[in-house]
Structure formats: structure tokens, C-alpha cells
């Protein structure tokens, strides 16, 4: 099932937030038990995603544990959490190549991980986590869409404007090129104006460059 869009997913209500917090209440501060269980389940459910992560997964387990604690803590302050999640979704798209089809695996792995570490796990907690994760996913995907829009804008080369007849050179340059003297002062027929120079076909934008996977905590 494809993740729903942010406009289709309601904010978690107070009872849902309380159930999610209760499911994590027994975890000691700084514990990575939940994130360890999460990645173990994720790599069983979707083995192909293992290659997205470094061989030593422990630093990522720590970052994921810290980030999840922050999200759960601030669920009742959705503006704070939403901004963090949108930025996180954009980084996941740019740096890791996460796509919408990966999110259902992440959700199932997370719910199973919580059920494995919570001594008070119940069906109501499971339902609460599903609702919360749907909202988290929709918000992160909104951030990924923002990143895609920026990437597409940055990839448009100056040659696109020229092909549309949109000459963006300063007026003086256009006047000189259209009214050259008979004595010469003409560019060679194969010369190109600086504005006409396209990006090499093999060039990559900064957003294309994969980087180390990382999750940071929201700034308070």
C-alpha cells in the first residue's frame, strides 16, 4: 500500500500520543534497544535496503534512537516536529535514495520493534503507532517532494531559456550582437555566448551526490 499524502493524514490526537509514549516509557535513557530491533526487522523484511547503510550500523542506531525519542517527545507540538521531519525526508531522498515504496517496510519494522521491547504492548498501542507512523511518513514525503522540486529547478540549464527564444543577456549585449559594423566586430560563427553554455551532459548537481547517511535531532 502506497503511503498517503500529508493532506490525507490527520494529526495524532491526545489519546494516540499517550499510547505511543506509554509504549516507550520503559526504555532507559540513551538505550538503543528499539533502534537495534528496528534495523534487525527492517533488513529481514527488505534485505535490499541493507546496502544503503554502512557496514557498522551502530552509529546509525544511536542517531535513529535519539531522533525517535525527540519525535515522540514533541508529538503534541506538531509544528516543531513537522519541520524536523520534512528536513529529514529531504535528506533521506537526497543522500540515501529513499523512495515512497520503502516507507511501508520501515513502518512495519518500527511497529514490530516497539512490540518487542515494550512490556505493556497492546493492540491499542499497535493501532496508535500505525496512525503516528502514517503521519510521520506523510510529513517526510512532503519534505522529499520539496527536495525534488529544488533539484529539478537547479538542473534547468541556461540553454533551456535560449531554446525557448528567451534571451536573458543584458540589453547592451543583445544590441551589439544585432547591430555589428561592416568592418567586422563579429563573433566567429561557432562562438558561444557565456549565457548559451549548457552544463555538460554528464555533470551532476550537488543534490545528486550521495553522502553519508545521518539523522540529526531537531533544534530546540
N, C-alpha and C positions, 0 to 999 in steps of 0.2 A: 504494500500500500504506500502510495506516494505521500510525503509529508504535506500538511495543509499550509496555506499561506497565512501570514500574520493577521490578515483581515478576517480570517475564518476561525481563529482560535481565541477564546476568551481568556482574560487574566485569571490566574488561580484565585479562588476565593479563600476566605479565612480558614474554613474547615480543612480544605485541601492542604494549605500551607502548614497547618498544625500537624496533620497526619505525616507529612513529609519530614518535618522537623523531629517528630517523635521517633520516626524510624531510624534517625541518625544520632539520637540522643546518647546512646551507649558507647559511641565511638570516642576514645580518648583523644585529647588534643594532639594534633600532629600525626595521627595514625594514618597509614596508607593502606589499611586492610581493604577498604572499599574500592580504592582505585586498583589495587592488585587483583582483586576478584573481577573487577570490571574488564581489565585488559585480558585476563585469562579467558573470560567468557567471550569477549569480542573476537579474539583470534581463533577460537573454536568455531564460532558462528560464521565468520568471514575471514578465512585464512589469508585471502589475497591482500588484506589491508596491513598485514604484518610488515610488508616491505616498506610501508610509509614511515615506519618508526626506526630509530637507531637500534643497534643490537642490544645495547644496555638501556633497558626501558625504565630503570629505577628513577632517574631524574624526572622523566615524564610522569611517572606515577605520583611523585611528590607534587608536581605542578598541578596535575589534574585533581588531586585530593584537596589542595589548597583552594583551587578555583571553585570546586563544587561546594565546599564549606561556605565560601563567600556568597555564592548564588543562593543557597538555602537560607543563609542568614538574612539576606536582603530581599527575599521574595515579596515581602509586604511593602517594599519601596521599588515598584516596578520600573520607574524612570531610571533609577540608578542601575538596576540590573540589566535593563534593556539596552542601554548604551554599551555596557561592557560586552553583552552577548553579540550585539551587532558587529563590534570591532573584532570579536573573537571569530565570528563567522566569516568575516572578510579575510582574516589571516589564515584560517583553515583552507579557504578556497585558493588564495594566492600561494601559500607556502607549502601546503600539503596536498593540494589537488582534491580536497574533499568535495563530493558531489551529492546532490539530493538523494540518490539511491543508497548512499552509505548510512544515512541517518536512521533508518529503521533498525539496522543491526546495532547501532550504538544504543538506541533506546531499549531494545530487548536485553542487551548485555548489562545495561545500567540497572534495570529493574531486577534482573536476576541477581546481580551483585548485591543490591540492597537486601534482597530476601535472604541471602546467605550470611550476611553479617548482622542483621537486626534480630535480636531475641524476641521482639514484640511484633514480628511481621504478621500481617493480616491481609485479607482480601481488600479491605478498605484502603490500606496503605498502598497496595498494588495499584488500585484504581487512581489514587491520588498521584502517585508517581507518573502514571501514564499521562494524566492531564498536565502535570508540570512539565514533563519532557516534551509534550506536543507544543507547549508554549515556548520552551527553550529552543526547540528545533525551528519553529516558525520565525523566531526573532533572529537566530543565527543565519537562516537562509535569506532573510531580508538584508542582513549585512553582506552576505555573499553577492546578492544582486547589486548592491551599491558598488562593490568592488568590480563586478563585471562591467557596469556602466562606465566607471572611471577608466578601466582598462581599454574598453572599446574607444572611448574618446581620445585616449593617449595614443592609440595605434593609428589614428587617422593621419595620414601623411599630408604635407603641403601640396603634393601632387594631386590630391583629390579635389582641392579647390580649383586648381588650374584646369583639370579635365572638365569641370563644370563651367569654365569661362569666367570664373570668379578671380579676377586679377587683383591680388591684395598688395601689390607693390605700391610704394609711395607714389602719389601723382606725378612728381617730378621725374621718376624713373620711367613711368609709362609715357610721359610726354616726349622724353628724349628718345625712347625706343621707337616711337611712332613718327618722329619728325627728324630724321637724321639728314645731315647735309650731303650734297652730292660729292663732296671732297672725300668722303669715306665715313669715319667715325661709326662704323657698323661692326657689330659683333660677328665673328665668323658664323657661318650657317649652323655649325654643330655646337656653338657655345650655349651654355645653360645659365640662366639667372639663378642667384642663390635661392630664391623662393621656389624655383622649379625642382630643386634637387630632391628626389624621393629617398626614403630610407631604404638601405639595401634589403633585398628580399629576404635574406637570412637573418636580419637584425632582430634582436629580442628586446622587448621593453622590460623595464625593471620589474614589473608585476609578473613577468614570465619566469623570472629566475627563482628556482626553488631554494628555500633556505631551511635552516634547522627548525624543526617543529618545536613550538613553545607556547605555553599558556601563562599569561600573567594575571595577577589579581587586579580587580578594579581599584582605581584610585579613589580614595576617600577624600 
